[in-house]
């Protein structure tokens, strides 16, 4: 299990378009990936799950992965969030 905490940089947070980009990136990896926010944990590959967390800008979340590419998965997702989704 590989885990990192990250603060969402973009103002709107993980809503609609940014959440879709996040999920598409998560689905590139074989590992199981989760997002934790305020004691809630959801599958990072599920649009409904990610949107249900109501993540807004400035929110700190934890990304965790377990599997063959767990470190790459978490690092790439953290990098995406740190970029503010401006590839």
C-alpha positions as CSV (number, residue, x, y, z in Angstrom):
1,X,0.0,0.0,0.0
2,X,1.4,3.4,-1.1
3,X,-0.3,6.5,0.3
4,X,0.2,10.3,-0.1
5,X,-1.7,13.3,1.1
6,X,-2.4,16.2,-1.3
7,X,-4.3,19.5,-1.2
8,X,-6.5,20.1,-4.2
9,X,-5.2,23.3,-5.9
10,X,-7.8,24.2,-8.5
11,X,-10.7,26.4,-7.3
12,X,-13.6,24.2,-8.3
13,X,-12.0,21.1,-6.8
14,X,-12.9,17.6,-8.2
15,X,-16.1,18.4,-9.9
16,X,-17.3,17.3,-13.4
17,X,-14.4,17.9,-15.8
18,X,-11.5,17.7,-13.3
19,X,-13.0,14.6,-11.8
20,X,-13.3,13.0,-15.2
21,X,-9.6,13.7,-15.9
22,X,-8.7,12.3,-12.5
23,X,-10.7,9.1,-13.1
24,X,-9.3,8.6,-16.6
25,X,-5.8,8.9,-15.2
26,X,-6.6,6.5,-12.4
27,X,-8.0,3.9,-14.9
28,X,-4.6,3.8,-16.6
29,X,-3.2,1.8,-13.7
30,X,-3.8,-1.8,-12.6
31,X,-3.7,-1.0,-8.9
32,X,-6.7,-0.5,-6.7
33,X,-6.9,3.2,-5.9
34,X,-8.9,5.0,-3.2
35,X,-9.4,8.6,-2.2
36,X,-10.0,9.4,1.5
37,X,-11.6,12.6,2.7
38,X,-12.9,13.2,6.2
39,X,-13.2,9.5,7.2
40,X,-14.9,8.6,3.9
41,X,-13.1,6.3,1.4
42,X,-14.2,5.9,-2.3
43,X,-12.9,4.1,-5.3
44,X,-10.8,6.6,-7.3
45,X,-11.9,4.9,-10.6
46,X,-15.6,5.7,-9.9
47,X,-17.0,9.0,-11.1
48,X,-20.0,8.8,-8.8
49,X,-17.7,7.9,-5.8
50,X,-15.3,10.8,-6.5
51,X,-18.1,13.3,-7.0
52,X,-19.9,12.1,-3.8
53,X,-17.0,13.4,-1.7
54,X,-17.7,17.0,-2.7
55,X,-14.0,17.9,-2.9
56,X,-13.6,21.7,-3.3
57,X,-10.4,23.7,-3.8
58,X,-8.2,23.8,-0.7
59,X,-9.4,20.4,0.5
60,X,-6.8,17.9,1.7
61,X,-7.3,14.4,0.5
62,X,-5.4,11.1,0.8
63,X,-4.7,9.0,-2.3
64,X,-3.9,5.3,-1.6
65,X,-3.1,2.5,-4.0
66,X,-2.4,-1.2,-3.7
67,X,-1.1,-3.2,-6.6
68,X,1.7,-3.7,-9.1
69,X,2.0,0.0,-10.1
70,X,0.8,1.6,-6.8
71,X,3.7,4.1,-6.5
72,X,3.3,5.3,-10.1
73,X,-0.4,5.5,-9.7
74,X,-0.3,7.7,-6.6
75,X,2.5,9.8,-7.8
76,X,0.8,10.5,-11.2
77,X,-2.5,11.4,-9.5
78,X,-0.8,13.7,-7.0
79,X,1.0,15.4,-9.9
80,X,-2.3,15.9,-11.7
81,X,-3.9,17.5,-8.7
82,X,-0.8,19.6,-8.0
83,X,-1.0,20.9,-11.6
84,X,-4.5,22.2,-11.0
85,X,-5.5,20.0,-13.9
86,X,-3.6,22.2,-16.4
87,X,-1.8,19.6,-18.3
